[in-house]
């Protein structure tokens, strides 16, 4: 696989680059995309970069009916001096293969997939916005393409990478969000697909999200599917709390996603000597900490927001105001450090950065 | 919606009809398909029948990433005198809308969707095989087509119907299958999407299915996601047991699919005066019934097999042989009656049949 050459077909009609000020998330795509095919006979083959174009599939393709698909999300950042950098992309490739195993999708060569990302990003480097907080979002994904209505793993797949320039997550400083603890719907359960990055997890989350949005909440905080008692994730981010000087986060229990930002946050906190513990956390424990005046900070972690502080938690009809609705000290330090490493203004102590160009 | 006319574009190159003897499930498709579009501005619009052809979508289409999709499955049967019949298709359309509501997909007009099915099947009536047990499988499905990587309901959809001639499920008489009780993986949990017919439920089932197949089992029997104790479904069928003269089936608890065949079986049993009870059924209860010599029959129900008798159940390392591995009396009677109604050799007592032509 490593020796396969990526064929490139250049676009003949370059699209206009968007205005960095008005950039949203995931709506505009660059001039090119990467595709690679899988068949039982040839394995993963024919890696190529093509002009960004529609995918053409048989209406019976398995992805439309049985959702056998996985994806990843990461970003390319441009430094002030024009260097293009990726943040721990090897972690995303490892997770893509973990998702593949859960979904019965043939594994990819992680080194080669990373090479494909770098080659595509290099080609599209002029699409990477440079305004503060902006970046190029990278979406690798695999879809099952065999036309067959039987419920069985597909015999054919496509691995595709598309790129989208995205605006700053926080356009006017970091605003803590209001989160509602979800007590009816469940995102995932042990034995399900919760720790895989696959379509069904997101489809099932839409309804809960829609209902809390009507009440003015930005996201839901998911509880476990068994007892509806233990904290899992918030929206599509991992969740952290700072309680009485100690940072706690739900342990990887099989139903939550192993976030790259989550892992980086834990590493940073350990490095700083701030106690950080991965454990089973009940919503009651958080409520009690709040009542005792010990709930100091709460924040989500993910590729899009990096750190998303939670200013209010709604649970059982009560509204828990956290840190006066303002971002906490540790949250701010984590945000500054992670984005500093990503954009090259802070030292990359842990060798997290991979240069593209 | 009812007054919208379905535009028809006929194919200019008819495909050869397959040999009825060699027909498999869901691999061959007819000459035409139905499509209808949805947008926020126009609602569901532009219903049309086109030559069967690939779907062209932006690679960022939501269905590829977040699996916002629902589907249905039903069959058209041809009687000896050439009539074409559908079995309770209104139930499928009702369920499609229930699935739509769970997945935040705009509801369709059920009457119009049924009209579309009838018009498409009528056009393709020569594709309906006539050998015993064969039929034309109908797959209506909805996919989210908006190109957007944010996790939110799509603003655009396509409702598509494709048709596939399928062979007899039982080519050499009804062979009871071996089923393994699944003790690791979970199909669905209360608060999830288990009662919706949506892609993610099927994607998550592939791994368990793959592992039991290696041990010679045809399907898995799913237990509930909370206690891993209560019976949910078998593979993609509903499950029934006959214990000491009484038929029992798991009640609709929010995480199992409300099968049309399941409902029909309950109706028939009640009509025949055979006790049938919907209730929470633990695997221990079934095991105890087996030990006491009271487990008389076990069978799955679904559109593909109609009735699928279970001859062996594997649980906790034990193999429970049911009715000597042969089909039971009630299972056989249900199969004969349901297929008799479908193919027009038995009276349609409950007005379940809708004529196409």
Interface residues (C-beta under 8 A of the other chain):
Chain A: X25 X26 X27 X29 X33 X52 X53 X54 X55 X56 X57 X58 X59 X60 X61 X63 X64 X65 X66 X67 X68 X69 X71 X73 X102 X103 X104 X137 X139 X141 X143 X147 X148 X149 X150 X151 X152 X153 X160 X162 X164 X184 X185 X186 X187 X188 X189 X190 X191 X192 X193 X198 X199 X200 X201 X202 X203 X204 X205 X206 X207 X209 X210 X225 X226 X228 X235 X236
Chain B: X25 X26 X27 X29 X33 X52 X53 X54 X55 X56 X57 X58 X59 X60 X61 X63 X64 X65 X66 X67 X68 X69 X71 X73 X102 X103 X104 X137 X139 X141 X143 X147 X148 X149 X150 X151 X152 X153 X160 X162 X164 X184 X185 X186 X187 X188 X189 X190 X191 X192 X193 X198 X199 X200 X201 X202 X203 X204 X205 X206 X207 X209 X210 X225 X226 X228 X235 X236
